[in-house]
Every structure is written in structure tokens, then in C-alpha cells.
Amino acid sequence: MPDALLLAAALACTVIGMGWLSLAMDVHWIQVRATRRSPRMVIILRVLGAASLAASLVLCLLADTATMAALVWMMLLAVAAVTIALVLSRKPALLAPLVAAFPQSP
């Protein structure tokens, strides 16, 4: 697989992972869903977020040497964090597809 595709996939995994981690917080969940969620959902979102960030690290390691991959991964984390922060401040509904598969509680 070409390095560019691996890095694009790493970027996607990082943004999705940051999105899941942000939705594990009450205030951001309410911005997106306007309902409460169960404590179990918090754990699921945190595990999914951590797994997605780990997957992005693996993809970076497949694309470059370890030292360069670590640098690229750190930069991807920063880009993803800013991206999710901007989305949450302007259009939080754009994160709804990340939790579309989860049941909505009243």
C-alpha cells in the first residue's frame, strides 16, 4: 500500500478517535445527541477512541521509520484535536455519524 494512503488512513483514524474521545464527555455528547447516555457508553467510546488512535499509530509505523512515524503521529494528534475542537464549536452535529450505530436513550 502506498505511503500516502497509509498516512491518509492514519489521519482518518486519528480524527475519528479524537471524535469518539470527545463524545465520551457529557457536554460534547449533549451537543451532538441532546440526551444523556449510560456510563457503559462512556467506556465504549473511550475504548473505541483509544483503539482508533492506536490504529493510527500502527498505520504511521507502516508508512515510515519509527522515528519519523512518531513525529508524524504527534502532528496528526494535534491536527485531529484542533479539527474536533473546531467542529464542536461550530457544527457539533457533524460528529453524529460517529455515534449513529449506538442506541439513543431518552
N, C-alpha and C positions, 0 to 999 in steps of 0.2 A: 504494500500500500504506500503510495507517495506520502512524503513527509507533510506536505501541505494539507492533505486530507486528515492525517492523524492529528495535526495541530488544530484544524477546524473542529474535529470531533472533540478534542480536549477542551476547546473554548465552549462548545455547546454543553458538555458535561459540567463544566465549571459554573456556567450561568444557571443551569438547571439546579445544580447542587446548592448554590447560594440562594436560589429562589425557594427551594424546599426548607433550607435552614431558616430563612426569614419567616416563612409561613408557620414555623414551629412556635413563633412568638404570638401571643394573644392579639396584640394591637394590629399586626400585619394580617393575621388570619381574618380578623373582623373587617379590615379594609377590603379584603377580597371576597369573603363569603357572607359577611354581615350576620353571622351566627356564632355560637360557641362551639367548641369542639371538645372531644373527650381527651383525657390525659393519655390514653393509648395512642391517639392520633399524633400527639406531640412526639412520642417515642418513634413512631413510624416515620414521621417527617424528618426527624434528626438522623435516623439510621439511613434513610434514602439520601439525604443531603451529604452525609459523610461518605457513603458508598460512591456517590456520584463524583465527589471531589477526589476520592482515591482512584477512581477510574480515569479521571482526567490526568492525574499524576502518572499513571501507568502509560497512558497514551503519549504523554510528553517524553517519557523514558524510551518508548519505542521509536520516537521520531528523532531523538538526538542523544548525544552522550549524557552521562549522568549530571555533570556539572552544568551544562547548558540547559538540560531539561529542568533542573531545579530552578534555575533563573527564569526560564520561560513560564514555568508553573506558577511561580510567585507573581509574575506580571499578570498572568491570566486571573489569578485570585483577586488582584487589585482591580482589574478591568471589570470582572464579574460583580464585585462588591459595589462599585460605583454604578454599574448598569442597573442592578437590582434596586439600589437606593433611588436612582432617578425614576425608575418605573413606579416604585411605591409612592413617590412624592407627586407624580403627575397622573398616571393611569394605572392604579393598582389592579384593575380588572384584567389587565393583560397577563397577570400571573394565574388567573383562574384555570387555564388548561393544565397547569401543574397539579391541580387537585381535583380535576374533573372526574377521576375514577373513584374518588372517595365519597362515601355517602354523606349527604348533608343532614345534620341533626337540627331539630327545631330550636 
